[in-house]
Amino acid sequence: MTIREAISEQLKSIKNRSLKEKISYFWEYYGIKTICLVLALAAVISLIVSIATKKEYAFTGVFFGAVATDSAEPYLSSFGTAAGIDPEKYGLTAQCHPDIRMDQTVTQDIYQSMETFTAMVAAKSVDCFAGNKDLFLYYAYMEYATDLRTVLTQQELSRLSPYLYYMDGAQIRQQEASDEGYADAYARRPDPTKPELMQDPIPVAISLEAATDEFQEAYRFGEDALIGICVNSEHAQNALAFLRYCIGE
C-alpha cells in the first residue's frame, strides 16, 4: 500500500464519525505538529514585522549616572522636531547607565556597563555621552571625546568658556610614544578647568551646569557631570545638534 493509499484509507475510516471523534482523531495524529507549525509561522511573521518596522537610530546618547524622568521622552521628541529628524523613519534614544566613580570597587555590574559602552563606541553607535567629571575625563584621555573646537564656533566656545573642561593633548602624545597605558595620561592630567596649565589644551566637555532647565528636568545628574560628543559618531550633525539643544545654543 502506498502512502497516498494509506492516507485515503484513514480519511474513509473517519468520514462517518461524530465531530467529537473527528477532532479527537485530528488531535491525536496532527495536534502537536500543527502547534509547532503555528508557532514557527508566528515566529517568522514576528521577525519579518520586526525587521520591516525597525527604525535606524539617528541619535544615541549614553548618560552615566543619570536618572530619566517622565519628561525624558517628550524632551527627546522635542529635540528631534527641532533637529528636523523624521520620527517615522528614525529613532532617538538616551541610555542611562550607573554612576561610575573612578575610586570605587569594580563590581560585575560596573564592569559590564563599561564593557557595553566600549563596545558601542567601537561600533560607532554612540553620539553624545555624559557622566561625572572623572569618568568623562578618563574616557577623554582614551580619545573617546571630540575636540569641541572642531564642531563649535569660536563665539560659542567663548560664551561657554566658564563651563568648558579640557584635556592636555601633549599627555596623549606622550602616552602614545611610550609603553605606558592610557590610564597613565589620565592619572597625570592637569586641572581640567585650567587650560593655561596645559601644553596643548583641548576642550572636550561642557559642564551640565550650562544645560537648560528642560534638560536638567528630563535627566537628573550629579553636581559634577559633563557632556560631550563621541569622537567616532556616525551622526555627527545630530550629535552636535543635541549638544547645542542641551545647552540652549
Phi, psi and chi 1 to 4 in degrees:
 res  aa     phi    psi   chi1   chi2   chi3   chi4
   1 MET       -  131.2  179.6 -178.3  -67.2      -
   2 THR   -77.9  167.2   64.7      -      -      -
   3 ILE   -61.7  -40.0  -65.7  176.3      -      -
   4 ARG   -63.3  -41.3 -179.0  177.4  -64.9  179.7
   5 GLU   -66.6  -37.4  -70.5  170.9  -20.2      -
   6 ALA   -64.1  -42.1      -      -      -      -
   7 ILE   -64.3  -39.5  -67.0  173.7      -      -
   8 SER   -62.7  -40.3  178.4      -      -      -
   9 GLU   -66.3  -38.6  -72.6  -63.2  -37.9      -
  10 GLN   -64.1  -40.9  -74.2 -178.2  -17.4      -
  11 LEU   -66.4  -38.1  -67.9  175.2      -      -
  12 LYS   -65.3  -35.9  -72.1  178.4 -178.3  179.0
  13 SER   -68.4  -23.3   69.1      -      -      -
  14 ILE  -108.1    2.0   65.4  167.5      -      -
  15 LYS   -58.0  -43.3 -175.7  176.0 -179.2 -179.4
  16 ASN   -99.2   12.0  -62.9  -40.3      -      -
  17 ARG   -79.7  164.8  -64.4 -175.3 -176.3 -177.6
  18 SER   -71.0  164.5   66.8      -      -      -
  19 LEU   -59.7  -40.2  177.7   60.1      -      -
  20 LYS   -62.8  -41.4 -176.6  176.7 -179.7 -179.5
  21 GLU   -68.0  -37.2  -71.3  175.8  -36.4      -
  22 LYS   -64.6  -43.0  -71.1  179.1  179.5  179.0
  23 ILE   -63.8  -41.7  -66.9  173.9      -      -
  24 SER   -62.0  -41.5  177.4      -      -      -
  25 TYR   -64.7  -45.6  175.0   87.6      -      -
  26 PHE   -61.3  -44.6  177.0   83.2      -      -
  27 TRP   -63.8  -39.9 -178.5 -102.2      -      -
  28 GLU   -63.8  -40.8 -179.8  179.2   -6.6      -
  29 TYR   -95.9  -28.6  -73.9   93.9      -      -
  30 TYR  -126.5   -3.6  -57.3  107.4      -      -
  31 GLY   -58.1  -55.9      -      -      -      -
  32 ILE   -62.9  -42.8  -59.5  -58.9      -      -
  33 LYS   -61.9  -40.1  -66.6  179.6 -179.0  178.6
  34 THR   -64.8  -44.0  -58.8      -      -      -
  35 ILE   -60.1  -45.7  -69.7  174.3      -      -
  36 CYS   -61.1  -41.4  -68.1      -      -      -
  37 LEU   -64.8  -43.3  178.7   61.9      -      -
  38 VAL   -64.2  -43.1  169.7      -      -      -
  39 LEU   -64.0  -41.8  -69.4  175.5      -      -
  40 ALA   -64.5  -42.2      -      -      -      -
  41 LEU   -64.0  -41.7 -176.7   60.7      -      -
  42 ALA   -63.0  -39.6      -      -      -      -
  43 ALA   -65.0  -42.0      -      -      -      -
  44 VAL   -64.1  -45.3  170.4      -      -      -
  45 ILE   -62.4  -42.4  -67.7  173.6      -      -
  46 SER   -61.9  -41.0  176.2      -      -      -
  47 LEU   -64.9  -43.3  178.6   61.7      -      -
  48 ILE   -63.0  -45.3  -67.8  172.8      -      -
  49 VAL   -63.2  -41.3  170.6      -      -      -
  50 SER   -62.3  -44.2  175.8      -      -      -
  51 ILE   -66.7  -41.7  -67.6  173.5      -      -
  52 ALA   -67.9  -32.5      -      -      -      -
  53 THR  -101.2   -3.9   58.9      -      -      -
  54 LYS   -68.3  131.3 -175.6  177.5 -179.2 -179.7
  55 LYS   -96.8  144.4  -63.5  178.2 -177.0  178.0
  56 GLU   -76.6  138.6  175.7 -172.7  -11.0      -
  57 TYR   -81.3  125.2  -78.9  105.0      -      -
  58 ALA   -90.4  -14.7      -      -      -      -
  59 PHE  -153.9  132.2  173.6   80.5      -      -
  60 THR  -132.9  119.9  -61.7      -      -      -
  61 GLY  -108.5  146.5      -      -      -      -
  62 VAL  -121.4  115.3  175.3      -      -      -
  63 PHE  -115.2  105.9  -61.1  158.9      -      -
  64 PHE   -79.3  129.0  -71.9   94.9      -      -
  65 GLY    80.1   11.8      -      -      -      -
  66 ALA   -96.3  150.7      -      -      -      -
  67 VAL  -117.8  118.2  175.8      -      -      -
  68 ALA   -78.7  129.9      -      -      -      -
  69 THR   -95.5 -177.3   69.3      -      -      -
  70 ASP   -64.4  -20.9  -68.4  -19.9      -      -
  71 SER   -90.1    3.0   60.9      -      -      -
  72 ALA   -65.0  -48.2      -      -      -      -
  73 GLU   -63.7  -46.9  -75.5  -60.9  -38.0      -
  74 PRO   -59.1  -33.9  -25.8   35.0      -      -
  75 TYR   -64.2  -46.6 -178.8   85.2      -      -
  76 LEU   -62.1  -39.9  -80.1  179.9      -      -
  77 SER   -63.0  -42.1  179.0      -      -      -
  78 SER   -65.0  -39.5  -63.4      -      -      -
  79 PHE   -60.9  -45.5  157.5   66.4      -      -
  80 GLY   -58.3  -41.5      -      -      -      -
  81 THR   -64.3  -44.9  -60.4      -      -      -
  82 ALA   -64.3  -34.1      -      -      -      -
  83 ALA   -86.3   -3.3      -      -      -      -
  84 GLY    72.4   30.3      -      -      -      -
  85 ILE   -92.1  124.7  -61.2  171.3      -      -
  86 ASP   -71.8  112.6 -173.6  -10.4      -      -
  87 PRO   -69.1  -17.0   26.5  -34.4      -      -
  88 GLU   -75.7  -24.5  -62.4  -62.5  -39.4      -
  89 LYS  -106.5  -30.9  -65.7 -177.6  178.6  179.4
  90 TYR  -128.1  148.8  -58.5  101.7      -      -
  91 GLY  -105.2  159.4      -      -      -      -
  92 LEU  -129.7  137.3  -52.6  169.6      -      -
  93 THR  -147.1  148.4 -176.8      -      -      -
  94 ALA  -133.5  112.5      -      -      -      -
  95 GLN   -90.6  128.9  -60.0  179.6   10.1      -
  96 CYS   -97.1  118.1  -66.7      -      -      -
  97 HIS  -105.4  165.6  -72.4 -136.2      -      -
  98 PRO   -61.3  155.2  -19.1   30.7      -      -
  99 ASP   -76.9  115.9 -172.8   22.5      -      -
 100 ILE  -107.8  120.6  -61.1  173.9      -      -
 101 ARG  -102.4  135.9  -61.8  -74.4  166.4  172.5
 102 MET   -66.6  -18.4  -62.8  -57.3  -66.6      -
 103 ASP  -101.0    6.8   57.8   -7.7      -      -
 104 GLN   -94.0  162.5   72.3 -177.2  111.1      -
 105 THR   -68.5  137.2  -58.1      -      -      -
 106 VAL   -79.8  113.0  177.9      -      -      -
 107 THR   -94.2  172.1   64.3      -      -      -
 108 GLN   -61.5  -39.9 -174.0   64.1   26.4      -
 109 ASP   -63.8  -42.6  -73.3  -14.9      -      -
 110 ILE   -65.3  -44.6  -70.6  174.1      -      -
 111 TYR   -59.5  -45.3  177.7   78.7      -      -
 112 GLN   -64.8  -38.5  -71.1  178.9  -10.2      -
 113 SER   -64.3  -43.1 -176.3      -      -      -
 114 MET   -68.8  -37.6  -64.6 -178.1   77.9      -
 115 GLU   -64.5  -40.8  -76.4  -72.1  -68.6      -
 116 THR   -62.7  -44.7  -62.2      -      -      -
 117 PHE   -63.1  -44.2  178.2   61.6      -      -
 118 THR   -59.8  -42.7  -60.4      -      -      -
 119 ALA   -64.5  -39.7      -      -      -      -
 120 MET   -65.1  -40.7  -69.9  176.4   67.3      -
 121 VAL   -64.4  -43.2  172.2      -      -      -
 122 ALA   -61.1  -33.2      -      -      -      -
 123 ALA   -85.1    2.9      -      -      -      -
 124 LYS    60.7   36.2  -59.4 -178.8  179.6 -179.6
 125 SER  -110.6   14.5   61.2      -      -      -
 126 VAL  -114.6  130.8  177.9      -      -      -
 127 ASP  -103.6  -53.6  -61.0  -52.0      -      -
 128 CYS  -123.9  148.2  -72.9      -      -      -
 129 PHE  -137.7  153.6   68.4  101.5      -      -
 130 ALA  -142.9  157.7      -      -      -      -
 131 GLY   176.6  179.7      -      -      -      -
 132 ASN   -63.5  159.0   67.1   69.7      -      -
 133 LYS   -51.4  -49.9  176.0 -173.4   68.1  177.7
 134 ASP   -67.1  -41.1  -70.1  -25.3      -      -
 135 LEU   -66.0  -43.7 -178.8   66.9      -      -
 136 PHE   -61.7  -45.6 -170.1  100.1      -      -
 137 LEU   -66.4  -32.6  -70.0  170.9      -      -
 138 TYR   -57.8  -47.4  170.1   77.2      -      -
 139 TYR   -70.8  -31.6  -77.4  122.7      -      -
 140 ALA   -62.7  -42.0      -      -      -      -
 141 TYR   -74.1  -10.8  -84.2   98.6      -      -
 142 MET   -90.3    7.1  -69.9 -174.6   69.3      -
 143 GLU    67.3   39.3  -59.3 -176.4   86.2      -
 144 TYR   -91.8  -16.9  -78.5   19.7      -      -
 145 ALA  -104.8  141.2      -      -      -      -
 146 THR   -75.7  141.2  -66.0      -      -      -
 147 ASP   -67.7  113.0 -179.6  -14.6      -      -
 148 LEU   -66.0  -15.9  -64.6  179.6      -      -
 149 ARG   -67.8  -21.1  -65.0  173.2  -59.4 -176.8
 150 THR   -86.4   -8.7   65.4      -      -      -
 151 VAL  -125.6  -29.2  -67.8      -      -      -
 152 LEU   -98.3  152.0  -64.1  176.2      -      -
 153 THR   -75.8  164.0   66.3      -      -      -
 154 GLN   -63.5  -34.6 -173.2   56.1   52.1      -
 155 GLN   -65.0  -42.1  -69.7   76.7   12.9      -
 156 GLU   -63.9  -44.0  -72.2  172.5  -38.0      -
 157 LEU   -62.0  -38.1  -70.1  170.0      -      -
 158 SER   -65.5  -43.8  -64.4      -      -      -
 159 ARG   -65.7  -32.9  -74.3 -164.6  -63.2  -88.6
 160 LEU   -90.5    0.3  -68.7  167.7      -      -
 161 SER   -51.2  -36.4   58.5      -      -      -
 162 PRO   -68.2  -15.2  -18.6   32.8      -      -
 163 TYR  -111.2    0.7  -56.3  101.7      -      -
 164 LEU   -81.3  144.0  -68.0  177.7      -      -
 165 TYR  -120.4  141.8  -81.7   70.0      -      -
 166 TYR  -120.7  157.1  -62.6   78.8      -      -
 167 MET  -123.3  159.6   71.6  174.9 -172.7      -
 168 ASP   -96.2  111.1 -168.5  -13.4      -      -
 169 GLY   -61.2  -27.4      -      -      -      -
 170 ALA   -64.8  -35.2      -      -      -      -
 171 GLN   -65.9  -36.9  -63.8  -77.6    1.8      -
 172 ILE   -63.1  -47.8  -62.8  -70.6      -      -
 173 ARG   -64.3  -36.8  -68.8 -170.0  -67.4  -85.6
 174 GLN   -65.2  -41.5 -177.6  177.0  -23.4      -
 175 GLN   -70.2  -31.7   78.4  179.8    4.3      -
 176 GLU   -70.8  -28.2  -71.0  175.5  -15.0      -
 177 ALA   -86.8   -6.0      -      -      -      -
 178 SER  -117.0  179.5   70.4      -      -      -
 179 ASP   -92.5    7.4  -66.6  -30.2      -      -
 180 GLU   -76.3  153.9  -62.2  169.2  -24.6      -
 181 GLY   -77.7  170.0      -      -      -      -
 182 TYR   -60.3  -34.5  -80.0   98.7      -      -
 183 ALA   -65.7  -18.5      -      -      -      -
 184 ASP   -67.8  -42.3 -167.0   71.5      -      -
 185 ALA   -64.9  -39.5      -      -      -      -
 186 TYR   -62.0  -40.5  163.2   78.8      -      -
 187 ALA   -68.2  -29.2      -      -      -      -
 188 ARG   -94.8    5.3  -63.4 -163.7  -47.6  -93.2
 189 ARG   -61.1  142.3   71.7 -169.1 -173.1  -77.2
 190 PRO   -74.2  175.5  -13.0   27.8      -      -
 191 ASP   -55.9  119.1 -173.2  -31.9      -      -
 192 PRO   -69.2   -9.9   26.0  -34.2      -      -
 193 THR   -98.8    2.8   63.0      -      -      -
 194 LYS  -125.4   82.1  -63.9 -178.7  178.4  179.0
 195 PRO   -61.6  -22.9   21.6  -33.4      -      -
 196 GLU   -64.9  -17.0   65.6  -87.3   14.3      -
 197 LEU   -88.9   -2.5  -60.2  179.3      -      -
 198 MET  -106.1  149.2  -58.5  179.2 -177.9      -
 199 GLN   -72.8  -38.0  -63.5  179.9   51.5      -
 200 ASP  -139.8   77.5 -179.6   19.5      -      -
 201 PRO   -69.6  130.0   25.0  -33.2      -      -
 202 ILE  -125.1  116.7  -58.7  172.7      -      -
 203 PRO   -72.3  123.1   26.4  -32.4      -      -
 204 VAL  -124.1  -12.1  -70.0      -      -      -
 205 ALA  -149.8  158.6      -      -      -      -
 206 ILE  -123.1  132.5  -59.6  171.2      -      -
 207 SER   -63.9  138.9  168.2      -      -      -
 208 LEU   -74.9    2.2  -77.9  175.3      -      -
 209 GLU   -66.6  -21.1  -69.8 -178.7    0.3      -
 210 ALA   -85.8   -6.4      -      -      -      -
 211 ALA   -69.4  155.5      -      -      -      -
 212 THR   -69.3  163.0   63.0      -      -      -
 213 ASP   -62.0  -34.8  -68.9  -19.1      -      -
 214 GLU   -64.1  -42.2  -69.6   77.6   12.1      -
 215 PHE   -66.6  -44.6  178.9   86.0      -      -
 216 GLN   -67.0  -24.6  -64.9 -171.8   45.6      -
 217 GLU   -78.2  -34.8  175.6   61.1   30.7      -
 218 ALA   -75.0  -38.1      -      -      -      -
 219 TYR  -131.8  118.9  -61.3   97.0      -      -
 220 ARG   -94.7  116.5  -56.5  -72.7  175.8   82.3
 221 PHE  -112.3  171.4  -77.2   85.0      -      -
 222 GLY   -74.9 -178.8      -      -      -      -
 223 GLU   -71.4  -27.2  -65.4 -179.3   -4.1      -
 224 ASP  -107.7   30.3   61.8  -12.5      -      -
 225 ALA   -80.1  143.9      -      -      -      -
 226 LEU  -123.7  158.8  -49.7  178.3      -      -
 227 ILE  -136.6  148.1 -170.1  168.9      -      -
 228 GLY  -158.2 -176.7      -      -      -      -
 229 ILE  -105.3  135.3  -64.0  174.8      -      -
 230 CYS   -69.3  137.5 -167.8      -      -      -
 231 VAL   -65.0  -28.6   70.7      -      -      -
 232 ASN  -113.3   30.4   64.8  -11.7      -      -
 233 SER   -56.9  134.1  164.5      -      -      -
 234 GLU   -85.7   -5.7  -73.4 -164.3  -33.8      -
 235 HIS  -126.2   59.4  -53.6   99.8      -      -
 236 ALA   -58.8  -37.9      -      -      -      -
 237 GLN   -66.6  -40.2  -73.2  -58.4  114.2      -
 238 ASN   -70.3  -35.5  -68.0  -19.3      -      -
 239 ALA   -62.9  -44.2      -      -      -      -
 240 LEU   -65.3  -40.9  176.0   57.4      -      -
 241 ALA   -61.7  -39.1      -      -      -      -
 242 PHE   -67.1  -43.2 -176.5   84.4      -      -
 243 LEU   -59.9  -44.3 -172.2   66.9      -      -
 244 ARG   -66.5  -39.3  -77.1  173.7  167.3  155.3
 245 TYR   -64.2  -39.4 -168.8   75.9      -      -
 246 CYS   -61.5  -39.5  165.0      -      -      -
 247 ILE  -101.1    5.4   59.5  177.7      -      -
 248 GLY    75.6   25.8      -      -      -      -
 249 GLU   -82.7      -  -75.7  -71.5  -33.6      -
